[in-house]
Amino acid sequence: MRLLFITSNRIGDAVLSTGLLSHLIDRDPGIRVTVAAGPASAPLFGAVPGLERVIVLRKDRFKAHWWRLWRSVGLNRWDVAVDLRRSAILGLIRAGEKMSVPKATGAVHRVDLLGQMIGRGANPPLPKLWWNAPHDANAAKLLGDTAGPLLAIGPTANWQGKIWPAERFVELIETLTGPGGPMQDARVAVFGGPNERPQANPVLRAIPQDRRVDLVGKADLLTAAAVLHRASLYVGNDSGLMHMAAAVGVPTVGLFGPSEDALYAPRGRNAIAVRTPESMAELIGFPGYDRHTVGSLMTSLTVDSVLTGVETLMGWTPR
């Protein structure tokens, strides 16, 4: 049996689609899988069970990327074909079962929406990531031999408005890992993409060198997943990394403000969202708002609010 799975460009959306992919793989053991995804998210699928091919779907003018994809897959016969991009390609390929994501009615979380495709909108399969031995080896090398708890921090995002101020992350880290904290003396791993070091540096500089694990721009996506799997707790802005943390099972606290947690809160066995007192609409609705020049819209989210979320998630006694 063969499965064609067309998923998202963005890392976060692609992670959220992996629960559906996992369900289809488990439903038909031994099925051979081809994944088509954007350049940013394609590396997430490099260790999928039964993988035959990952097709990197780069956008082109006049939607020529869909023609290129059809030339790659259109002459094959698929047992199952899934299109999460609502393109026209399902009508142009041969498949025994065709599945397209429905349009949402109201505020429906992306995972629940994908669950509707298999009749499990109320109990959808949770996101899941796969990695292999080389990724585990790379993770072990990055973390070193030091044992003990690991706090993972995601202080970056793809937009300044979604970034919680660095000094708040520093205060949170000091409270959790400082003297008397619930993770006293824990190492702190700071994540970020290759171009996000300016966002991460103020946090990195505040962590004692002997407990600092600098992973900014140093880990591919599946190595990052392997590192996250070893963490005791993850706290970070709404981002693809946040969704990865929830997908690998680490207790995850996602920080929200000018984005909709009702639609994109982290989904996992142990994950919650903590948001600003204001709604997204309130944060982006002020006169003169300009997405391209606005600073952080997360300043009303206090450290105490995030700590309360952490304590609730972890079952720790309130301060």
C-alpha positions as CSV (number, residue, x, y, z in Angstrom):
1,M,0.0,0.0,0.0
2,R,1.1,3.6,-0.7
3,L,0.2,6.9,1.0
4,L,0.7,10.4,-0.4
5,F,0.6,13.0,2.4
6,I,0.6,16.6,1.3
7,T,1.1,18.9,4.4
8,S,2.0,22.4,5.4
9,N,4.8,24.8,4.7
10,R,5.0,26.1,8.3
11,I,6.7,24.0,10.9
12,G,3.9,24.4,13.5
13,D,1.1,23.4,11.1
14,A,3.2,20.5,9.8
15,V,3.7,19.2,13.4
16,L,0.0,19.4,14.1
17,S,-0.6,17.3,11.0
18,T,1.5,14.4,12.3
19,G,-1.2,12.9,14.4
20,L,-3.3,12.2,11.3
21,L,-0.2,10.8,9.6
22,S,0.5,8.6,12.5
23,H,-3.0,7.3,12.5
24,L,-2.9,6.4,8.9
25,I,0.4,4.6,9.3
26,D,-0.9,2.6,12.2
27,R,-4.2,1.9,10.4
28,D,-2.4,0.2,7.5
29,P,0.8,-1.4,8.8
30,G,3.6,-1.5,6.3
31,I,2.2,1.3,4.1
32,R,4.8,3.1,2.1
33,V,4.7,6.9,2.6
34,T,5.5,9.9,0.4
35,V,5.3,13.3,2.1
36,A,5.2,16.6,0.2
37,A,5.9,19.6,2.4
38,G,7.5,23.1,2.2
39,P,11.2,23.7,2.6
40,A,11.0,24.6,6.3
41,S,8.9,21.7,7.4
42,A,10.1,18.9,5.1
43,P,13.0,17.9,7.4
44,L,10.4,16.9,10.1
45,F,9.5,13.9,8.1
46,G,12.9,12.3,7.5
47,A,12.4,9.4,9.9
48,V,8.7,8.6,9.2
49,P,8.1,4.8,9.3
50,G,7.8,3.3,5.9
51,L,9.1,6.5,4.2
52,E,9.8,6.3,0.5
53,R,10.3,9.9,-0.3
54,V,10.0,13.5,1.0
55,I,9.2,16.0,-1.8
56,V,10.2,19.6,-1.0
57,L,7.4,21.7,-2.3
58,R,8.8,25.1,-3.1
59,K,6.3,27.8,-4.0
60,D,6.6,29.2,-7.5
61,R,4.9,31.9,-9.6
62,F,1.5,31.1,-11.0
63,K,1.3,28.0,-8.7
64,A,3.8,26.1,-10.9
65,H,4.8,24.1,-7.8
66,W,1.6,22.1,-8.1
67,W,2.4,21.2,-11.6
68,R,5.8,20.0,-10.5
69,L,4.3,18.0,-7.7
70,W,1.8,16.4,-10.1
71,R,4.7,15.4,-12.4
72,S,6.3,13.7,-9.4
73,V,3.2,11.8,-8.2
74,G,0.4,12.0,-10.8
75,L,1.4,8.9,-12.7
76,N,1.4,6.7,-9.6
77,R,-1.5,4.8,-8.1
78,W,-2.0,5.6,-4.5
79,D,-4.1,3.7,-2.0
80,V,-4.5,6.8,0.2
81,A,-4.0,10.4,-0.8
82,V,-4.2,13.3,1.7
83,D,-4.1,17.0,0.8
84,L,-4.0,19.4,3.8
85,R,-3.5,22.4,1.4
86,R,-7.0,22.3,-0.3
87,S,-5.4,22.3,-3.7
88,A,-6.9,20.8,-6.9
89,I,-4.3,18.0,-7.0
90,L,-6.6,15.3,-5.5
91,G,-8.8,15.6,-8.6
92,L,-5.8,14.9,-10.9
93,I,-4.4,11.8,-9.3
94,R,-5.5,8.2,-9.0
95,A,-6.2,7.1,-5.4
96,G,-8.4,4.5,-3.7
97,E,-9.1,6.9,-0.8
98,K,-8.9,10.7,-1.0
99,M,-8.9,12.9,2.0
100,S,-9.0,16.7,2.1
101,V,-9.1,18.9,5.2
102,P,-12.6,20.4,5.8
103,K,-13.2,24.1,6.3
104,A,-13.6,25.0,9.9
105,T,-16.9,26.1,11.3
106,G,-16.2,28.4,14.2
107,A,-13.1,28.3,16.3
108,V,-11.9,24.7,15.9
109,H,-8.4,23.7,16.9
110,R,-6.3,22.5,14.0
111,V,-5.8,19.1,15.5
112,D,-9.6,18.7,16.1
113,L,-10.2,19.8,12.5
114,L,-7.8,17.1,11.1
115,G,-9.5,14.6,13.4
116,Q,-12.8,15.2,11.6
117,M,-11.2,13.7,8.5
118,I,-11.2,10.3,10.2
119,G,-14.3,10.7,12.3
120,R,-12.4,11.6,15.4
121,G,-13.0,15.3,15.8
122,A,-13.8,14.9,19.5
123,N,-10.9,12.6,20.2
124,P,-8.2,13.2,17.5
125,P,-4.8,11.5,17.4
126,L,-2.2,13.7,19.0
127,P,0.9,15.0,17.1
128,K,3.9,12.7,17.0
129,L,7.4,13.1,15.7
130,W,9.9,10.4,14.7
131,W,13.6,10.5,14.7
132,N,16.4,7.9,14.5
133,A,19.7,6.9,16.2
134,P,21.9,9.6,14.5
135,H,19.6,12.3,15.9
136,D,19.8,10.7,19.4
137,A,23.6,10.6,19.1
138,N,23.7,14.3,18.0
139,A,21.4,15.2,20.9
140,A,23.6,13.4,23.4
141,K,26.7,15.2,22.0
142,L,25.0,18.6,22.3
143,L,23.9,17.9,25.9
144,G,27.1,16.2,27.1
145,D,27.3,13.7,29.9
146,T,25.8,15.9,32.7
147,A,22.8,14.2,34.3
148,G,19.9,15.9,36.1
149,P,16.8,17.9,35.0
150,L,16.8,20.0,31.8
151,L,14.7,23.1,31.3
152,A,14.1,23.9,27.7
153,I,13.3,27.5,26.7
154,G,12.0,28.8,23.4
155,P,12.5,32.6,23.5
156,T,12.2,33.3,19.8
157,A,9.4,33.4,17.2
158,N,8.9,34.3,13.6
159,W,7.3,37.7,14.5
160,Q,8.3,40.2,17.1
161,G,4.7,40.6,18.3
162,K,4.7,37.0,19.6
163,I,7.9,37.3,21.6
164,W,7.7,37.5,25.4
165,P,10.3,40.0,26.6
166,A,13.7,38.4,27.2
167,E,13.9,39.8,30.8
168,R,10.7,37.9,31.6
169,F,12.3,34.6,30.4
170,V,15.3,35.4,32.5
171,E,13.2,36.0,35.6
172,L,11.3,32.8,35.0
173,I,14.5,30.8,34.6
174,E,16.0,32.2,37.8
175,T,12.8,31.4,39.7
176,L,12.6,27.8,38.5
177,T,16.3,26.9,38.6
178,G,17.7,29.2,41.3
179,P,18.1,28.5,45.0
180,G,14.9,27.0,46.4
181,G,13.3,26.7,42.9
182,P,11.5,23.5,41.9
183,M,14.2,22.8,39.3
184,Q,17.2,24.1,41.3
185,D,20.5,23.9,39.5
186,A,18.9,22.5,36.4
187,R,20.6,23.0,33.1
188,V,18.8,25.3,30.7
189,A,18.7,24.6,26.9
190,V,17.9,27.6,24.8
191,F,16.6,26.9,21.3
192,G,16.3,29.1,18.2
193,G,16.8,29.2,14.5
194,P,20.1,30.2,12.7
195,N,18.8,33.8,12.3
196,E,17.3,34.2,15.8
197,R,20.5,34.7,17.8
198,P,19.8,38.4,18.5
199,Q,16.5,37.4,20.1
200,A,18.1,34.6,22.2
201,N,21.3,36.2,23.3
202,P,19.9,38.3,26.2
203,V,18.5,35.0,27.7
204,L,21.6,33.0,27.0
205,R,23.9,35.7,28.7
206,A,21.8,35.5,31.9
207,I,22.3,31.8,32.4
208,P,25.4,30.6,34.3
209,Q,27.9,29.2,31.9
210,D,28.1,25.8,33.7
211,R,24.3,25.3,33.3
212,R,23.8,26.9,29.8
213,V,23.1,24.8,26.7
214,D,23.3,27.0,23.7
215,L,21.3,25.3,20.8
216,V,20.6,28.4,18.8
217,G,21.2,27.5,15.2
218,K,23.0,24.3,16.2
219,A,20.4,21.6,15.8
220,D,18.4,20.3,12.8
221,L,14.7,19.8,13.5
222,L,14.9,16.1,14.4
223,T,18.0,16.5,16.6
224,A,16.0,19.3,18.3
225,A,13.2,16.9,18.8
226,A,15.6,14.3,20.3
227,V,16.9,17.0,22.7
228,L,13.4,18.1,23.7
229,H,12.4,14.5,24.4
230,R,15.1,14.6,27.2
231,A,13.8,17.8,28.8
232,S,11.9,18.0,32.0
233,L,9.9,21.1,31.0
234,Y,9.5,23.4,28.0
235,V,8.4,27.0,28.1
236,G,8.3,29.1,25.0
237,N,6.5,31.5,22.6
238,D,3.9,30.3,20.2
239,S,6.1,28.8,17.5
240,G,6.9,25.6,15.6
241,L,9.3,24.6,18.3
242,M,6.5,24.8,20.9
243,H,4.4,22.4,18.9
244,M,7.5,20.1,18.5
245,A,7.9,20.0,22.3
246,A,4.3,19.0,22.9
247,A,4.5,16.4,20.1
248,V,7.5,14.6,21.7
249,G,5.8,14.5,25.1
250,V,7.7,17.0,27.2
251,P,5.5,19.0,29.5
252,T,4.9,22.1,27.5
253,V,3.8,25.7,28.4
254,G,3.1,27.8,25.3
255,L,2.9,31.6,25.6
256,F,0.2,33.3,23.6
257,G,-0.9,36.9,22.9
258,P,-1.4,38.1,19.3
259,S,-2.3,34.6,18.1
260,E,-5.3,32.3,18.8
261,D,-4.6,29.7,21.4
262,A,-8.1,28.3,20.7
263,L,-6.9,27.3,17.3
264,Y,-3.2,26.7,17.9
265,A,-2.5,25.9,21.5
266,P,0.1,23.1,22.0
267,R,-1.4,19.7,21.8
268,G,0.2,16.8,23.6
269,R,-0.2,14.5,26.5
270,N,0.9,17.2,28.9
271,A,0.6,20.7,27.4
272,I,-1.1,24.0,28.1
273,A,-1.3,27.5,26.8
274,V,-1.0,30.6,28.9
275,R,-2.0,33.9,27.3
276,T,-2.1,37.6,27.9
277,P,-5.2,39.1,29.6
278,E,-6.1,40.7,26.3
279,S,-7.5,38.7,23.3
280,M,-5.7,38.6,20.0
281,A,-8.3,41.0,18.6
282,E,-7.6,43.5,21.4
283,L,-3.8,43.3,20.9
284,I,-3.8,44.0,17.2
285,G,-6.8,46.3,17.1
286,F,-5.3,49.6,18.3
287,P,-5.1,52.7,16.1
288,G,-2.0,52.8,14.0
289,Y,-1.2,49.1,14.4
290,D,1.4,47.9,11.8
291,R,2.4,44.3,11.9
292,H,5.8,45.1,10.4
293,T,6.9,47.7,12.9
294,V,5.1,46.7,16.2
295,G,7.2,45.5,19.1
296,S,6.3,42.8,21.5
297,L,2.6,42.5,22.2
298,M,3.3,40.1,25.1
299,T,4.2,42.6,27.8
300,S,1.0,42.2,29.7
301,L,1.8,38.5,30.3
302,T,3.4,38.4,33.8
303,V,6.0,36.0,35.1
304,D,3.6,35.1,37.9
305,S,1.0,34.1,35.4
306,V,3.4,31.8,33.6
307,L,4.7,30.4,36.8
308,T,1.1,29.6,37.8
309,G,0.7,27.8,34.5
310,V,3.9,25.8,35.1
311,E,2.9,24.8,38.6
312,T,-0.6,23.7,37.4
313,L,1.0,21.6,34.6
314,M,3.7,20.1,36.7
315,G,1.6,19.6,39.9
316,W,4.0,21.7,41.9
317,T,3.0,23.4,45.2
318,P,2.3,27.1,44.5
319,R,4.8,29.5,45.8
